[in-house]
């Protein structure tokens, strides 16, 4: 089997032990001691040795291989061989993650739970009105994804004759239609198309979907015109994919074989501000996660890619130590030492040690440390790290790099999570780079906090390594190939595959790793269309709560008119039209009325407050305090500096504005 590099004039291949040919490039890695330790990692189905042969027919390229650029797969197979050798000496008493393949009904039932819709079926089934507000905000493709899973669960439960309340899917979506057609006070609305909805983006429209004999009206955004390198966050990714499938089939086929460099995708400026992970309050972030899972599933459904979550069987794991310890346990240990830390201290220290040696070292991350040293260092670290007596001067730079990769492989569950590892791997099957990036964006949102924070620290470090590529000879693709087996392959246990599948997986996972590194700044952004759906949910829930409160007050014989007057006064807060009052309880100037203008940004508001502080306090506060949008149709949102306040005020006129620091 061979690997063809489109930008090189020759094709070099290498022998795979199975008799297949494996591609290598013109550059060979520098020698070094094998990265073999006594630690646990997954067992591999591959046993690679690299030996040159020539004149073999090229292997057909798959769509996952479109970003190999001028780089061979040599680094990938060398790294895999190093890992395999490290497994030969691993501790026998350590357990590996066993992945259970649930049946389809269980899989979809779990999916509905993860999407926040467990009350539609099973023991938790009850009045589905609780989910109607949520369902009413879904796009057409999102609703289709939910409907498909509800139907599967319903059929499975009926086959098993479970004595649960099993709602007919048509009834669920019929109720959703009714909830859309009625506003909370009971009056009829003409339709969603004409109902006031200030939270739609300019590209949203209403469309209908026939479900059985019922017509379901849902919000469906149209494809917005965007330049080739823009990432459109205002329109559902799945809805964009539908439009592209209809109009760009030839372009998609062309993209499958595109050998060019990765494009420089960018986020268009959003006057209401870009929302990043960590900017929202917990209750809203939970809604974002529900919507991200539904959107990811809808995107995969539209593109015909299978998305199956896995469930890790509970196993006994270490409750202390450094290697082979769950991230959550590590962080509990570390937070006793350093309160508020979000990234394991050993992980931070290993990166720090590598950087102390200089990132210009040739072959950094590729050249392994000595097996015996790695084994001894692991034992010493386990015994002395938390005591503070470990001698870091004894750790060579390549040893630290090997220990960092070992730490990732040793995690009882993969850094990309058991639940979504397959979904990350399936990204390679999506037709275009833009769709791959969109899927990765949603997957990053879905990761547990500890996994996401640690992944972010890793990607930022890898980018710093790549920034020194002129001296260390580690390009983005080199780094991606070295790191991909450590993140993707350690937990694919017992999955037998042909050599062709192995090569496709190797190219695909290296490609995904490359995307994660290159576009990391984009991947931690929450799409605007999802934030708008959260705003819509909050508005509808607020209306329902307000209606319930009015009924309660009426029953208790309170003066309804007095209540409404007080409610209006509280909302207006005696602030003139076009002026906002900003609160800053922890600064010298605790409150300020600010006139809204077209040019006023969040950074300008902060600057006005900080200019009131003394010089030394101003220096301390700069970059540590932020302007927040609180209440109205959002729980709480930290604003980026470029947020235009007038535009945001129009989107959320009932919000309060508060300056404070971010929670740790």
C-alpha positions in Angstrom: 0.0 0.0 0.0 1.4 3.4 -0.9 0.8 7.0 -0.2 0.7 9.6 -2.9 1.8 13.1 -2.1 0.4 15.4 -4.8 3.0 18.1 -4.4 6.0 15.8 -4.6 7.4 14.3 -7.8 8.1 10.9 -6.3 6.1 8.3 -4.4 7.9 6.5 -1.6 6.3 3.5 0.1 7.1 1.4 3.1 6.5 -2.3 4.0 3.8 -3.1 6.4 4.3 -6.4 8.2 1.0 -7.8 6.9 2.5 -7.6 3.4 0.8 -4.3 2.5 2.8 -1.3 1.5 3.0 1.8 3.7 3.8 5.2 2.5 6.7 7.2 3.9 8.2 10.5 2.9 11.6 11.7 2.0 12.4 12.8 5.5 13.3 10.3 8.3 12.9 11.0 12.0 16.0 11.3 14.1 16.9 8.4 16.2 16.2 8.1 19.8 15.5 5.7 22.6 12.2 4.0 22.3 9.3 5.4 24.3 8.6 2.2 26.2 7.2 2.4 29.7 5.4 0.0 32.1 2.2 2.0 31.8 -1.2 1.0 30.4 -2.5 1.9 27.1 -4.7 0.2 24.5 -3.6 -2.9 22.6 -3.2 -2.3 18.9 -4.2 -4.3 15.9 -1.3 -2.9 14.0 2.4 -4.0 14.2 4.3 -1.6 12.1 7.9 -1.8 10.9 9.2 0.7 8.4 11.3 -0.6 5.5 11.7 1.1 2.2 10.5 -0.4 -1.0 9.7 1.3 -4.3 7.5 1.2 -7.4 4.3 0.1 -5.7 0.9 1.2 -7.1 -0.6 4.1 -5.1 -3.5 3.5 -2.7 -6.7 5.2 -3.6 -7.0 8.4 -1.6 -10.1 8.8 0.6 -11.7 12.1 1.5 -10.1 11.9 4.9 -6.6 12.3 3.3 -7.1 15.6 1.7 -4.9 17.6 4.1 -1.7 15.5 4.1 0.0 18.3 2.2 3.7 17.4 1.6 4.0 15.2 4.7 4.2 11.4 4.7 2.7 9.1 7.2 6.1 8.0 8.6 5.8 9.9 11.8 2.4 8.3 12.5 3.6 4.7 12.1 6.8 5.4 14.0 4.8 6.8 16.9 2.4 3.8 16.8 5.4 1.4 16.9 6.8 3.3 20.0 3.4 3.0 21.7 3.1 -0.7 20.9 6.5 -1.4 22.4 5.6 0.6 25.5 2.5 -1.7 25.9 4.6 -4.8 26.0 5.9 -3.8 29.4 2.7 -2.4 30.8 1.5 -3.5 34.2 -0.7 -6.5 34.0 -2.9 -5.6 36.9 -4.3 -2.5 35.2 -7.6 -2.7 33.6 -8.5 -1.4 30.2 -11.6 0.4 29.2 -14.3 -2.0 28.0 -16.6 -0.4 25.5 -20.2 -1.7 25.4 -22.1 -1.6 22.2 -25.7 -1.1 23.2 -28.6 -2.1 20.9 -30.2 0.6 18.8 -33.1 1.3 21.2 -30.8 1.7 24.1 -28.5 4.0 22.1 -31.3 6.3 21.0 -32.8 6.3 24.5 -29.5 7.4 25.9 -29.3 10.0 23.1 -32.7 11.5 24.1 -31.5 11.7 27.8 -28.3 13.5 26.7 -30.4 15.9 24.6 -32.6 16.7 27.7 -35.7 14.9 26.3 -35.9 11.9 28.7 -39.4 13.1 29.8 -40.8 12.0 26.4 -40.5 8.3 27.2 -39.9 5.6 29.8 -40.3 5.9 33.5 -39.8 9.6 33.3 -42.6 10.1 30.7 -45.3 12.5 31.7 -46.7 15.7 30.3 -44.5 16.4 27.3 -45.5 20.1 27.6 -42.3 20.5 29.6 -40.4 19.9 26.4 -42.6 21.8 24.1 -40.8 25.1 24.5 -37.5 23.4 23.8 -38.9 21.6 20.7 -40.5 24.8 19.4 -37.1 26.4 19.0 -35.6 23.6 16.8 -34.8 24.0 13.2 -36.4 21.6 10.6 -33.3 19.3 10.5 -32.9 19.3 14.3 -36.6 18.4 14.7 -36.2 15.6 12.2 -33.2 14.2 14.2 -35.3 14.2 17.4 -38.3 12.6 15.6 -36.1 9.8 14.2 -34.8 8.9 17.7 -38.2 9.2 19.4 -39.7 6.8 16.8 -36.8 4.3 17.3 -37.2 4.3 21.1 -41.0 4.0 20.8 -40.7 1.0 18.6 -38.1 -0.7 20.8 -40.1 -0.1 24.0 -43.2 -1.6 22.3 -41.3 -4.7 21.2 -40.0 -5.2 24.7 -43.6 -4.6 26.1 -42.3 -2.3 28.7 -45.1 -0.8 30.8 -44.1 2.7 30.2 -46.1 5.6 28.8 -45.0 5.6 25.2 -46.3 8.8 23.4 -46.9 8.7 19.7 -44.3 10.8 17.9 -47.0 12.5 15.9 -48.7 13.6 19.1 -45.5 15.0 20.5 -44.8 17.1 17.4 -48.5 18.0 17.0 -48.4 19.5 20.5 -45.3 21.4 19.5 -47.3 22.8 16.6 -50.0 23.9 19.0 -47.5 25.5 21.3 -46.1 27.5 18.4 -49.6 28.6 17.3 -50.5 29.9 20.7 -48.8 32.6 22.6 -48.5 32.0 26.4 -51.5 34.2 27.4 -53.8 31.9 25.3 -54.4 34.2 22.4 -54.1 32.8 18.9 -51.1 33.7 16.7 -51.4 33.6 12.9 -48.4 31.4 12.6 -44.7 31.2 13.5 -44.1 33.0 10.3 -45.9 36.2 11.5 -45.4 35.8 15.3 -43.0 38.3 16.7 -39.6 36.8 17.1 -36.9 39.3 17.7 -34.3 36.5 18.3 -34.2 35.3 14.8 -31.1 36.0 12.8 -31.6 37.8 9.5 -31.4 34.5 7.6 -34.1 32.7 9.6 -37.4 31.8 8.0 -40.3 29.6 8.9 -41.1 26.4 7.0 -43.4 23.5 7.3 -42.7 19.8 7.7 -45.3 17.1 7.3 -45.2 14.6 10.2 -47.7 11.8 9.5 -50.9 13.7 8.7 -49.8 16.7 10.8 -48.0 19.8 9.5 -45.2 20.9 11.8 -44.1 24.6 11.5 -40.6 25.2 12.7 -38.0 27.9 12.4 -35.8 27.1 9.4 -32.9 29.4 8.6 -31.9 30.1 5.0 -28.4 29.8 3.7 -26.8 33.3 4.0 -24.3 34.5 1.5 -20.8 34.1 2.9 -17.3 34.4 1.5 -15.4 31.2 0.9 -13.4 31.5 4.1 -16.2 32.7 6.4 -17.8 30.4 8.9 -21.5 31.2 9.2 -22.5 30.9 12.8 -25.9 32.5 12.4 -27.5 29.6 10.5 -27.8 26.0 11.6 -24.9 23.9 10.2 -27.3 21.1 9.2 -29.5 23.6 7.4 -26.5 24.9 5.5 -25.6 21.3 4.6 -29.1 20.7 3.2 -28.6 23.8 0.9 -25.1 22.7 -0.1 -26.3 19.2 -0.9 -28.9 20.5 -3.3 -26.7 23.2 -5.0 -23.1 22.2 -4.7 -22.8 18.5 -5.4 -20.0 19.1 -7.9 -18.1 21.3 -5.5 -18.4 18.7 -2.7 -17.0 16.1 -5.0 -14.1 18.4 -5.9 -13.4 19.1 -2.3 -13.0 15.3 -1.6 -9.9 15.3 -3.7 -8.7 18.8 -2.8 -5.0 18.6 -2.1 -4.5 22.3 -1.3 -3.6 23.6 2.1 -6.3 24.2 4.7 -8.2 27.4 4.2 -7.9 30.3 6.6 -11.5 30.2 8.0 -12.5 33.2 9.9 -15.5 34.3 12.0 -17.4 37.3 10.6 -17.8 40.2 13.0 -21.0 40.0 15.0 -22.2 43.2 16.4 -24.0 41.5 19.3 -20.7 39.9 20.3 -19.1 36.5 19.9 -19.9 34.0 22.6 -17.2 31.6 23.7 -17.3 28.5 25.9 -17.1 29.8 29.5 -19.0 33.0 28.7 -22.5 31.6 29.7 -24.0 30.7 33.0 -24.4 27.0 33.9 -28.1 26.8 33.2 -27.7 28.3 29.7 -24.6 26.2 29.0 -26.7 23.1 29.7 -29.2 24.1 27.1 -26.4 24.8 24.7 -25.1 21.2 25.2 -28.6 19.8 24.5 -28.9 21.8 21.3 -25.3 21.0 20.2 -26.0 17.3 20.4 -29.2 17.6 18.4 -27.5 19.8 15.9 -24.5 17.5 15.5 -26.8 14.5 15.0 -28.9 16.5 12.5 -25.7 17.4 10.6 -24.5 13.8 10.5 -28.0 12.6 9.4 -28.2 15.1 6.6 -24.7 14.1 5.3 -25.4 10.4 5.7 -22.7 9.8 8.3 -23.5 7.4 11.1 -23.2 8.9 14.6 -23.2 6.3 17.4 -22.3 7.1 20.9 -20.6 4.5 23.1 -21.0 3.8 26.7 -18.0 2.9 28.9 -18.6 0.0 31.3 -17.7 1.1 34.8 -14.4 -0.2 35.8 -12.3 0.1 39.0 -9.9 3.0 38.6 -7.2 4.5 40.8 -8.5 7.0 43.3 -5.1 8.7 43.7 -1.8 9.1 41.9 -0.9 10.7 38.5 -1.0 8.2 35.6 -4.1 6.1 34.9 -6.2 8.3 37.1 -9.5 9.9 35.9 -9.3 13.6 35.1 -12.0 14.4 37.7 -10.1 12.6 40.4 -6.8 14.3 39.5 -8.5 17.7 39.6 -10.0 17.0 43.0 -6.5 16.2 44.3 -5.0 19.3 42.6 -7.7 21.7 43.8 -6.7 20.8 47.4 -3.2 22.1 46.5 -4.2 24.9 44.1 -7.9 26.0 44.5 -9.7 26.7 41.3 -7.2 24.8 39.0 -8.9 23.4 35.9 -6.0 21.6 34.3 -4.1 18.7 36.0 -1.0 20.1 37.7 1.2 17.2 36.4 0.0 18.0 32.9 0.9 21.7 33.3 4.3 20.8 34.8 5.2 18.5 32.0 4.4 21.1 29.4 6.4 23.7 31.4 9.3 21.3 31.5 9.3 20.8 27.8 9.2 24.5 27.2 12.0 25.2 29.6 14.2 23.1 27.3 13.3 25.4 24.3 10.8 24.7 21.6 13.4 24.9 18.9 14.8 21.4 19.7 14.7 19.4 16.5 12.3 16.4 16.6 10.4 17.7 19.7 7.5 15.3 20.5 8.7 12.9 17.7 11.9 11.6 19.4 11.0 9.4 22.4 12.8 9.2 25.7 14.6 6.1 26.9 12.3 3.3 28.1 14.1 2.7 31.4 14.2 6.4 32.3 10.5 6.8 31.5 9.7 3.8 33.7 11.8 5.1 36.6 10.5 8.7 36.2 6.9 7.5 36.4 7.6 5.7 39.6 9.4 8.7 41.1 6.6 11.1 40.1 3.9 8.9 41.6 5.8 8.9 44.9 7.2 12.5 45.1 5.2 14.9 42.9 2.6 16.0 45.5 5.3 16.0 48.2 7.2 18.6 46.2 10.5 16.5 46.4 10.7 15.4 42.8 13.9 16.5 41.0 12.7 18.0 37.8 16.3 18.7 36.7 16.6 14.9 36.1 13.9 15.0 33.4 15.3 15.5 29.9 13.2 17.3 27.4 12.4 14.3 25.3 11.5 12.4 28.5 9.0 15.1 29.4 7.4 14.9 26.0 7.1 11.1 26.3 5.6 11.4 29.8 3.1 13.9 28.4 2.0 11.6 25.7 1.9 8.7 28.2 -0.3 10.7 30.5 -2.8 11.2 27.7 -2.8 7.5 26.8 -3.1 6.4 30.3 -6.3 8.2 31.1 -8.9 5.6 32.0 -11.2 7.2 29.5 -9.9 9.0 26.4 -9.4 12.7 26.5 -11.9 13.0 23.7 -14.3 11.0 25.9 -15.7 7.4 25.4 -19.1 8.8 24.4 -17.8 11.0 21.5 -14.5 9.4 20.4 -16.3 7.6 17.5 -18.0 10.9 16.6 -14.6 12.6 16.5 -13.2 9.8 14.3 -16.3 10.1 12.0 -15.5 13.7 11.2 -13.1 12.4 8.5 -16.2 11.1 6.6 -17.8 14.5 6.2 -17.5 15.9 2.7 -16.0 19.3 3.2 -13.4 20.9 5.4 -16.0 23.5 6.5 -18.4 20.7 7.6 -15.6 18.9 9.4 -14.8 22.1 11.3 -18.5 22.7 12.1 -18.7 19.1 13.6 -15.6 19.6 15.6 -17.0 22.8 17.0 -20.1 21.0 18.3 -18.1 18.1 19.6 -15.8 20.4 21.6 -18.9 21.9 23.2 -20.1 18.4 24.1 -16.9 17.4 25.9 -17.0 17.3 29.7 -15.5 20.4 31.3 -12.3 18.7 32.5 -11.7 17.1 29.1 -12.3 20.3 27.2 -10.1 22.4 29.4 -7.2 19.9 29.2 -7.6 19.5 25.5 -7.4 23.3 25.1 -4.2 23.5 27.1 -2.8 20.7 24.9 -3.7 22.3 21.6 -2.3 25.7 22.7 1.0 24.0 23.6 1.1 22.1 20.3 0.6 25.4 18.4 3.6 26.9 20.3 5.6 23.9 19.1 4.5 24.4 15.5 5.4 28.1 15.8 9.0 27.1 16.0 8.8 24.7 13.0 11.7 26.3 11.1 14.1 25.1 13.8 12.4 22.0 15.4 11.3 20.7 11.9 7.8 19.9 13.4 5.2 21.2 11.0 1.5 21.2 11.9 1.1 17.9 10.0 4.1 16.4 11.7 2.8 17.2 15.1 -0.7 16.0 14.1 0.7 12.6 13.0 2.7 12.2 16.2 -0.2 13.1 18.5 -3.1 11.4 16.7 -2.3 7.9 17.9 -2.1 9.1 21.5 -5.5 10.7 21.4 -7.4 8.4 19.0 -6.0 4.9 19.0 -5.5 4.0 22.7 -9.2 3.2 23.2 -10.1 1.4 20.0 -9.7 -1.9 21.7 -10.7 -5.1 20.1 -11.8 -3.4 16.9 -10.4 -5.6 14.2 -9.9 -3.9 10.9 -8.3 -4.5 7.6 -5.0 -2.8 6.7 -6.9 -0.6 4.2 -9.2 0.5 7.1 -6.1 1.1 9.3 -4.5 3.3 6.7 -7.7 5.3 6.2 -8.1 5.7 10.0 -4.5 6.8 10.3 -4.8 9.4 7.7 -8.2 10.5 9.0 -7.3 10.9 12.6 -4.1 12.7 11.7 -6.2 15.0 9.6 -8.7 15.6 12.4 -5.8 16.3 14.8 -4.5 18.9 12.3 -7.9 20.6 12.2 -8.1 20.7 16.0 -4.7 22.4 16.2 -5.1 24.8 13.3 -8.7 26.0 14.1 -8.6 25.8 17.9 -9.6 29.5 18.3 -12.7 28.9 16.3 -13.7 25.6 18.0 -14.3 27.2 21.4 -17.0 29.5 20.0 -20.6 28.9 20.6 -22.6 29.3 17.3 -24.9 32.3 17.4 -27.8 30.3 16.1 -27.6 28.1 19.2 -27.3 31.1 21.5 -30.4 32.5 19.8 -32.3 29.3 20.4 -31.4 29.5 24.1 -32.6 33.1 24.1 -35.9 32.0 22.6 -36.3 29.2 25.1 -35.7 31.6 28.0 -38.2 34.1 26.6 -40.9 31.5 26.2 -40.2 30.1 29.7 -40.3 33.6 31.2 -43.7 34.1 29.6 -45.0 30.9 31.0 -43.7 31.7 34.4 -45.2 35.2 34.2 -48.6 33.8 33.2 -48.5 31.3 36.1 -47.6 34.1 38.5 -50.5 36.2 37.3 -52.9 33.3 37.8 -51.5 32.7 41.3 -51.8 36.4 42.2 -55.4 36.5 40.9 -56.3 33.4 43.0 -54.8 35.0 46.1 -56.9 38.2 45.5 -53.9 40.4 44.9 -54.3 43.6 42.9 -53.2 42.4 39.4 -53.0 46.0 38.1 -50.6 46.9 41.0 -48.4 43.9 40.2 -48.2 44.7 36.5 -47.3 48.3 37.3 -44.5 47.2 39.7 -43.3 44.7 37.1 -43.1 47.4 34.4 -41.3 49.7 36.8 -38.8 47.1 37.7 -38.1 46.5 34.0 -37.8 50.2 33.1 -35.6 50.9 36.2 -36.2 54.7 35.6 -33.6 54.8 32.9 -34.2 57.2 30.0 -34.7 55.8 26.5 -31.3 55.0 24.8 -29.4 54.9 28.1 -28.2 51.9 30.1 -27.2 51.8 33.7 -24.1 49.7 34.3 -23.4 48.3 37.8 -19.8 47.7 39.1 -20.2 46.7 42.7 -16.5 45.9 43.2 -15.1 49.1 41.7 -14.8 52.6 43.0 -17.5 53.8 40.7 -20.3 51.4 41.5 -22.9 52.6 39.0 -22.9 54.7 35.8 -25.6 55.7 33.3 -24.2 55.4 29.7 -25.7 56.8 26.6 -26.0 54.2 23.8 -24.4 55.2 20.4 -23.8 53.2 17.2 -20.1 53.1 18.0 -20.2 52.3 21.7 -18.5 48.9 22.5 -18.2 46.8 25.6 -14.5 47.8 25.8 -15.5 51.5 25.9 -17.8 50.9 28.9 -15.1 49.1 30.7 -12.6 51.8 30.0 -14.9 54.5 31.4 -15.1 52.6 34.7 -11.4 51.7 34.9 -10.5 55.3 34.2 -12.1 56.2 37.6 -9.7 53.9 39.4 -6.2 54.8 40.7 -3.3 53.8 38.5 -2.2 50.7 40.4 -5.7 49.4 40.8 -6.4 50.1 37.1 -3.4 48.0 36.2 -4.6 45.1 38.4 -8.1 45.2 37.1 -7.4 45.4 33.4 -8.1 42.1 31.8 -9.5 40.7 35.0 -13.0 42.3 34.9 -15.6 42.0 32.2 -18.9 43.5 31.2 -21.8 41.0 31.6 -25.3 40.9 30.1 -27.5 39.6 32.9 -31.2 38.5 32.7 -33.8 39.2 30.1 -33.6 36.5 27.5 -30.2 35.1 28.8 -29.1 33.9 32.2 -25.7 35.6 32.1 -23.2 36.2 29.3 -19.7 37.6 29.4 -19.3 40.1 26.5 -16.3 40.3 24.3 -14.6 43.7 23.8 -16.0 44.3 20.3 -19.7 43.9 21.3 -21.7 46.9 20.1 -23.9 47.8 23.0 -26.8 49.4 21.1 -27.2 46.3 18.9 -27.1 44.0 22.0 -29.6 46.2 23.8 -32.0 45.9 21.0 -31.7 42.1 21.1 -32.1 42.0 24.9 -33.8 45.2 26.2 -34.6 43.8 29.6 -31.0 42.8 30.5 -29.0 44.4 33.3 -25.4 45.3 32.8 -22.8 44.3 35.4 -19.0 44.6 35.5 -17.3 41.8 37.5 -14.6 39.2 37.3 -15.0 35.8 35.7 -15.6 32.9 38.1 -12.6 30.6 38.4 
